[in-house]
Amino acid sequence: MVQIQHELEEQINRVFAPEDEALRYALQASAEAGLPQINISPIEGKLLQFLALVSQARTILEIGTLGGYSGLWLARALPPDGRLITLEMNPQHASVARRVFEHAGVGERVEIRLGRALELLPALVDEGAGPFDLIFIDADKPPYPRYLDWALQLSHPGTIIVADNCLRDGRFIHEPVDEVTAGIVEYCRRITSDPRLFSLALNIDEGYRDGFTVTLVREG
Ligand SMILES: C[S@@+](CC[C@H](N)C(=O)[O-])C[C@H]1O[C@@H](n2cnc3c(N)ncnc32)[C@H](O)[C@@H]1O
């Protein structure tokens, strides 16, 4: 069963989200630099692009850059004068991502901010950087509810907020046993109970055991 699920997932990635040279370069540059291979899957990248295109996103915020793989899918969905701001605390990850964005020809659209997200997010609010049309949360899990608070401050009605890794092994319905689970459980509770938000979950990754939550901000 698990084998069949992985084969189907591979086929979906290959047919619906084939990687071109720049995306393959992103993965290779990350691997050569020894970065952890914890990027999103190709079909998740395609879904991010789909959401950015359907919402005609001009401004995108990402929390958790790694080597720029998801950022590349996102940046390519922006118009030439669009902007992706992506937050990363690890300088080595940021430096690989910078190379990846330049290599793909989207460097001018992307700003990488180096530091801890919970310190960078208030600065974005203070300088009036938002609102963003799409926000992708994919960093450390314990602060997910706090990332949601900041994301809402940086949103407008119509903003789409996507969060990765909320579903793995059904953690989102478990009693919290650690900080990671607690963050995920609280994040899912908030996005499904706040009347301003309209949310769903898509188990499209890792043998359909993990994936995204997708939230539409109906009221700011
Ligand atoms: C799962 S990876 C991101 C993967 C990336 N979105 C992709 O799919 O290509 C998480 C990244 O978030 C960064 N990170 C973790 N905690 C962070 C924090 N508190 N502030 C900023 N970046 C953080 C890590 O260094 C890592 O590069």
PDBQT file of the ligand as one rigid body, heavy atoms in Angstrom, charges set to zero:
ROOT
HETATM    1  C1  LIG A 301      11.688  23.091   6.236  1.00  0.00    +0.000 C 
HETATM    2  S1  LIG A 301      12.963  24.209   5.892  1.00  0.00    +0.000 S 
HETATM    3  C2  LIG A 301      12.251  25.253   4.657  1.00  0.00    +0.000 C 
HETATM    4  C3  LIG A 301      12.117  24.554   3.347  1.00  0.00    +0.000 C 
HETATM    5  C4  LIG A 301      11.791  25.494   2.200  1.00  0.00    +0.000 C 
HETATM    6  N1  LIG A 301      10.587  26.237   2.445  1.00  0.00    +0.000 N 
HETATM    7  C5  LIG A 301      11.629  24.690   0.933  1.00  0.00    +0.000 C 
HETATM    8  O1  LIG A 301      10.645  23.953   0.816  1.00  0.00    +0.000 OA
HETATM    9  O2  LIG A 301      12.510  24.779   0.051  1.00  0.00    +0.000 OA
HETATM   10  C6  LIG A 301      12.949  25.264   7.289  1.00  0.00    +0.000 C 
HETATM   11  C7  LIG A 301      13.936  26.428   7.204  1.00  0.00    +0.000 C 
HETATM   12  O3  LIG A 301      13.565  27.368   8.204  1.00  0.00    +0.000 OA
HETATM   13  C8  LIG A 301      14.706  27.841   8.857  1.00  0.00    +0.000 C 
HETATM   14  N2  LIG A 301      14.282  28.219  10.202  1.00  0.00    +0.000 N 
HETATM   15  C9  LIG A 301      13.960  27.384  11.231  1.00  0.00    +0.000 A 
HETATM   16  N3  LIG A 301      13.583  28.100  12.295  1.00  0.00    +0.000 NA
HETATM   17  C10 LIG A 301      13.658  29.410  11.939  1.00  0.00    +0.000 A 
HETATM   18  C11 LIG A 301      13.393  30.639  12.613  1.00  0.00    +0.000 A 
HETATM   19  N4  LIG A 301      12.964  30.646  13.868  1.00  0.00    +0.000 N 
HETATM   20  N5  LIG A 301      13.577  31.788  11.942  1.00  0.00    +0.000 NA
HETATM   21  C12 LIG A 301      14.012  31.778  10.647  1.00  0.00    +0.000 A 
HETATM   22  N6  LIG A 301      14.280  30.656   9.952  1.00  0.00    +0.000 NA
HETATM   23  C13 LIG A 301      14.103  29.486  10.589  1.00  0.00    +0.000 A 
HETATM   24  C14 LIG A 301      15.682  26.665   8.837  1.00  0.00    +0.000 C 
HETATM   25  O4  LIG A 301      17.022  27.114   8.967  1.00  0.00    +0.000 OA
HETATM   26  C15 LIG A 301      15.380  26.036   7.485  1.00  0.00    +0.000 C 
HETATM   27  O5  LIG A 301      16.226  26.565   6.497  1.00  0.00    +0.000 OA
ENDROOT
TORSDOF 0
